[in-house]
Amino acid sequence: MPGLPPRPPHGSGQLRGGHTFPEAAARELGNEQLRANLHRATRTIRAKRLHVTAELPDWEELRSAGAAVKADTMARLPELLEQLEERVTAAGGTVHWARDAAEANAIVTRLVEAAGSREVIKVKSMATQEIGLNEHLAEQGITAHETDLAELIVQLGDDRPSHILVPAIHRNRDEVREIFLDGIPGVDPELTSSPVELASAARAHLREKFMTVPVAVSGANFGIAETGTLCVVESEGNGRMCLTLPRTLITVMGIEKVLPTYADLEVFLQLLPRSSTGERMNPYTSLWTGVTPGDGPQDFHLVLLDNGRTAALADGIGRQALHCIRCSACLNVCPVYERVGGHAYGSTYPGPIGAVLTPQFAGMDAAKNDPNSTLPYASTLCGACYDACPVKIDIPSLLVELRHQSTELPGRTAERLAMRAAAAVMGSPKLYKAAQKASRLGRVVAGKDGTITRMPPPFEGWSDSRDTPAPPRATFREWYASEAGRAALAEAAAQGESEKEEGDR
């Protein structure tokens, strides 16, 4: 039987952190400023989203339509991608296929060098963050300039994004001011933390790049198979500048972003802005189809990125995670994300959907104690993410399925050994009786209230978050065979007969 499609090689891209989620979360929980920033930002976005979605009487029908379109897309993904390639090529563009981060980075680097540039301007793109494009270009002597304000803050601060939509959500305006003073050449030393002044400083810094850099790199929110049209939605106008001014445009798009028809945009251009920024529509919606002579970039390249997506597609249960339109609604309602932020997840994709996408893209057993194996447990399974998802991805069920897959991974984990030992004990009456008698030793470590609050290794993880009742003095079998047990059973039987007679009368 054929195996699953390959996942990206271990160590490539940014789909795996250096620490397990519990370790990273414990560190982030100690950052009070981070927690305050996240609480304020997510609360604001949640309120805006609830307001604008409540305006639509057919919001639930829109969600169902979005889910249906995505399910149809995943069922026909190969043919839709071939159709997209055909249409883009017919419109004057060039399509490249990249099986992983290394191939995608090599393709983009080759195209930038062919354009004769050592700089690129970038539209905010999760796909290019996922493959570590900026870092790869820097190694080749090419400078990538982020033009989205939040991405610029992250880049100048030598930081990492912590949110799908608002990468600098963990920063407040005073921190941004310090980053700009240190990172923007020639910035006014009297710069204040006023949002207007901060935006003006970023605008002045970026204006020269927009006018002089000949190559732009973007992602894509949607790619239309029917027409070969690409779509980018954004709120600042920087994307529009990158998509129209340079001579060369390179778009890196995950293969799951394709939609069958142009008419499908009607659904998603209502779902996406309301779910992401709490707006009725995006301030800037840019659409382009190949190359138009004399208008916009004259050299257009589309890089179709796999990087573990076909592995996710092959999972009959988990493939629905590929329906994600990167709105970040699940992050904004998640009680876990609100307290630990995005960096604790270790991946480009944080929050509930990241805890699903990252293990599916990169796997959970690429190395011993793989940090990705802890991500499916980074959730309370409260279901708020499912309620908020605009395309009805059942994230809690996917997390449970990934937990199941994690326990089934090959290897001699402590959990697997414990389950095997339990199976051996329960399969043998003699061993089971012996284990019951041995469990009485637990009464020694129980407190006066009859609970065990701290268990010895290797069970200390269990007692970190819960108390365990002390074992009883006698097993059920022993009680059943004792005089007290027989008397109690006789009394219960007599009471039952009495109640039956009373009912008959």
N, C-alpha and C positions, 0 to 999 in steps of 0.2 A: 504494500500500500504506500502511496506517496506520502511524504511528511508535509508539515506546514511550510509555507514559503519562508525564505530566510529573513531574519531580522538584521538590523544594522550591526556591524562588528562592535564588540565591547570597546569602549573608549572613544568612539567617534561621536561627534556632535554633542549636544547638551540634553540628553535624555536620561541622565543618571547622576545623582549626587554622590558626594563623598561620605555621607553619613546616613544612617537609618533615620526614618521619620521620627521615632521617639527621641533619638539623640538631638536631632536638629530642632525639633519642636521645643524641647526643654530649654535649649539655648535661647530661642526666640521669645519664649514666654517671659524671660527675664528683662526684656527690653520694653519698659513702660511707655516710652515715647512711640515706639512702633505700634503698640496696642492701641494707644489713644488715636494715632493717625488713622489706623484701619477702622476703628469703630466709627469715627466721624465720617469717613469717606463712604464706607459701605452703607451706613444708615441713610445718608443723603441719596445715594443712587437707588437704594431700595424704595424709598418714598417716591422718587420721581417715576420709577418704573411702574409702581402700583397705580399711580395717578393716570398715566397715559394708556396703560392697558385697560383700565376700567372704562375708558371712553369708548371702546369698541364693543358693540354688542355681539360681534362674531369672533371675539378673540380666541375662544376655544376652538371654533371651526378653523380659524387660521392656523392654529397649532397643529390640528389634525391634518390639514392640507400640507403643511411643511413636512410633517413626519411621513406622509404618504409619498410625497415627491422624493424625499431622501431614500425611502425604502425601495422605490422603483429604480432610483439611480444606482444604488448598491447592487441590485439584482442584474443590472445591465452595464456595469461599470466598464468592462473591456470594450464593448462596442461603442459606448459613448465617448471614451477617450480616443478611440480611432477616428470617430467622426469629428471630434474637436481638433485633432491634429490635421485632418484633411481640410477643414474650414480655415484654420489659422494659416496653413501653408498657401491655400488658394488666395488669401487676402494679403500675401506678401510677407508673412512672418516665417520664422524658422522654429521648429519644435525639437527639443532635446529631451531624452528620457534618462532619468537618473535613478539607479536602484537604491542608492544610499547617500549619506552626507558627503562622503569622499568624492563620489562621482559628481554630485551637484556642485560642490565647491570647485572642483577642477574645471567643470564646464564654465562656470561664471568667471573664474580667473582667466581662462583662455579668451573669453569674449571681451573682457575688459582690456586685456593686453592687445588684442587685435584692433581695438578701437583707439589704441595709442594713448591711453590715459593711465595715470597713477592715482586717480581719485574717483570715487563714485558718491553720488548722493542717494539716500535711501528713503523709501516710504516705509512706515512701520510694517513689519512683517514677522509673524510668528514662525513661518517656515524657515526664514533665513536665520533666526535665532536658534531654532531647533538644530540646524546643521552647523552652527558656529561659523557662519560665513565671515563676519567681521574679523574674527580672530585669524581665520585662514588667510584672508586678504592681507591683513597686517603682516603675516609671516612672509608674504610674497612682495612686500614693499608697497602695497596699495592701501590707501587710506579711505575708509568708509565714513561718511558724514551722516549721522542720523538727523533727520529733519523734523520728525514729530517732536513736540516740546517735551513730553514725558520721556521719550527715548533719548533725547538729547541730554536731559538731566541725568539719566542713568549712565549714559556714555561718559559725560564729563566727570561724573562722580566716581568713575571706575567701579561701578556697581553692577548689579544684575536686576533685570525686571522681576517684579513680584506679583504682577497681575496681568491677565490676558489683555484687558482693554486699557488699563491705566498703569503702565509699567512702574511709575514712580509714586504709586499710591502710599507707599510707606514713608514718603518724605513730606515734610510740611514746608511752608513758604520760607521760613527762616533758614532751614537747611538748604533749600534751593538757592537762596541768595549767596550763601557761603560757597556753594559749588560753582556758581557763575563767577564769583570774584576770583576763584582759584583757576577756573578752567577756560574762561573766555578772554583771549588776548585783547587788551585795550579797553576792557569794560570800565565804566565809570566807578571809581572807588567809593563814591557816595551813593551807590545803588542801594535802594531800600528793598524791603520784602513785599512791597505793593505788587499785586498780580499784574497791574498795567505796566509797571517799570520792568518787571521780570520778563514779561512777554516782549516788550520792546527791545530789551537787550538780546534776547534770543533771535528776534526778527532781524536785527542789524547784523548779527553774527552770521546768519544763514543767507542773507540776501546775495552776498558775493558768490557763495557756492551755487545758488540757483542759476546765476547768470553765467558762470564760467566753467562749471564741471560738465563734460560732454557725455557722461554715462550715468544712468540712473538704474537702481535695482529696486524692484517692488515685489510685494506678494500679490495675492488676488483673493478677494472675498468669494467670487464666483467666476466660473468659466462656462460659457454657453456652448454646448455641443452643436446645436442647430445652426449657429451663425459664426462661431469662432470668436465671439465677443468676450472680452475680459472686463471685470468690474471691480473697482476699488471704492469703498465708502470711507469717509473720514470727516473730521470736524474742524480742521484748521486751515485747509487750503494748501498746505505744504505738499500733499500728495498730488494735487492738480499741477503744481509747479514741476514736480519731478516727472510726471507723466506726459508733459507737453513740451518742456523746454530743451532737454538734452537731445543729442543726435541719436544716441543708442539707448534703448530701453530693454532691460532684462527682467523678466517676471519669473519668480520661482513660486510654483503653485503645487500644493499637495493634491494628489490625484483624486481625493474625495471631494474636492471643491467644485467639481463639474456638475452642471444642471442640464437636464435634457433640452429644454426649450427656452426661448426668450421670454415667453409669457410666464414662466415660473418665477421670474424676478418680481412679479407683482406680489407674490406671497412673501418672499423673503425680504423685500425692501420695506415691508410693514413689520415683520417679525423682528428683524435685526436691530433697528435703531431703538425701538421701544424696550427691548430686552437688555440692550447694552448700556446706552447712555440715558435712557428714559426720555428720548426725544421722539417726536412724531415722524420725523424724517431726518436723514443725515444732511448736514449743511452742504457737503460736497459728495456727489455721486458721479464718479468718472467711469465712462464706458469707451472702449476702443476696440476696433476690429482690424488687426493686422497693421498695414502701413497705408497711409493716405499721402500721395505725392504732394509735397509742398506744405504739409500741415502736420506738425508734431514730429516725433522721432521717425527717422527714415530707415532705421535698422532695429527691428523688433525680434526678440527671442523669448520663447516660452520654455521654461525648464519644468517638466512634469516630474514631481518628486514622489518616490515610493517610501523609502526609509521605514519599512515595517508596516506600511498600510495594507499591503496584500496579506500579510500575516494576520492582521486584525480582521480583514475581510473574510478570511478562511475560517474564522471562529463563528460558528452559527449563532451563538448567543451574544458574543461581544461585538459583532460587526455593527450593531446599532450605534456604538460610540462614534463611528465614522459619520453619523448624521450631524455631528456638532458643527455649528456655524460660528464658533468662537465669540459668542456674545458676552460671556462671563457672568450671566445671570446666576449661575449656580454658585460662583464664588461669593457673590454679594449677599447670599442668604445663608451661607454655610457657617455654623457656629464655630467649627474647627478653624477654618481659614481666617475668620475675623480675629481670632486670638493669636495665631502663630504666623500669619502672612505667607507669602508665596515662596520665600527662600527655603522654608523648612522642607518643601517637597523635592528640592534638589534638581528639578527638571524645568525646562522651558514652560511646561504646562502645569500650573499649580491648581489647587482647589479640587473639588470633587471630580470634575471631568479630567483633570490631570492625573488623578489617582487611578483613573481607568485607562486613559490614552497612553500614558508613559509605559506601564507594564505591557500593554498590548503591542506598542511599537518596538520597544527595546527588550522585552522579556524580563523575567524575574529570577533567572538562574544563570546569568552570564558569568558570575564569579561567586566565590564563597561569601556567604552573608550579604548577598546582593541587596543594596538599599531599596531597589524597586520592589522587592518582595514584601516590604513593610507598608507600601503605599495603599493597598486595598484596605488596610486596617485604620487608615487616617480619616475615619468617619464615624459619626454616631448612628448612621443609617436612619436619621430622623425623617428623610423623605422630602425635605424642603427643596432640594436641588431638582427633584423630579417635578414638583409643582411649578417651579420657576422656568424650567427648560422650554424654550419656544418650539422645539421640535419633539417634545415628549420622550426624551431619552430616559429610560428607567435606570438611572445611575445607581440607586441603592441595590437593585437586583444584580447589576453588573459587578459591583464591588463584592457582593456575596459570592458570585460565580468565580471571581478572581481569587478570593480567599480559598475557595474549594480547589482551584487549580494550583494555588501555592502549596497547599498541604499534600497535593498529589505529585509534587516535583520529585525527581529521583534524588537519592541522597539520604544519609542517616541523620536526619534532624532530630532534636530532642522530642519534638511533638510526635513525629512518626514512631520513634522508639517507644514513647509512652503509650501510644495507641496500640502498638503491637503487644506490649506487655499486658495492657488491660484486656485485650482480646484473648491472650493465652490464659489469664486468670479466670475470665468469665466463661471460658470454654471447658474448664475443669472444676467439677464440684469440690474436690479436695482442696485445690488451690484457692478457690473462692472462699471456702470456710476458713482456711488459714489466714487469708488476707483480711477477712472480717475481724478475726480475733486480734490480728496484729494492729488493726486500725485503732484499737483501744488505747494504744500508746499516745495517740493524739490528745487524749484528755490531760496528759501531763503538761502540755504547752498551752492549754486553753486558759483563758482568764476566768475571773469569778462570775462573769456574765455568761459563761458557757460558749464563748466564741474564740476562734483562733485568729488573731490579727496579723501574725507574722509567721510564715511557713519557712522551713529550712530549704536550702538549695536541693534540687533544681526547681522548686515550686514557688520561689519567692516572688516571681512575676505575677502569679495568680493573686497573692495576698497584698500586692502593692495597691490594688484598687478595690478590694472586696474582703469582707470577713467570712470565715468559714465556721459553721456550727461544729461544736465538739462532737466526736463520735459518741453514740449512746453507750450506756454501761453494758447492755446486752443486745445481741443481734435479734432480728425479728424471729428467726427460727428458734433461738433459745427462749425468747419470751413465749412463743407459741406453745412450746413444749413444757413450760413451767406451770405451777399451780395457779399463779396469778393470771397467766394468759388464759388457761382453761376456764377459770372463774369469770374473767372478763368476757370471754366468748359466750359462755352460758348465760350470763346476765344480758348480753346484747340480743341473744336469740329469744330469751323470755320476753324482753321488751318489744321485740318485733312481733311476736305472737299476740301480745296484749294489744298493740296498736292495730293489728289486723282484725282482731275480734271487735274492737271498738269501731272500726270502720264498717264491718259487716252489720252491726246493729244500727 
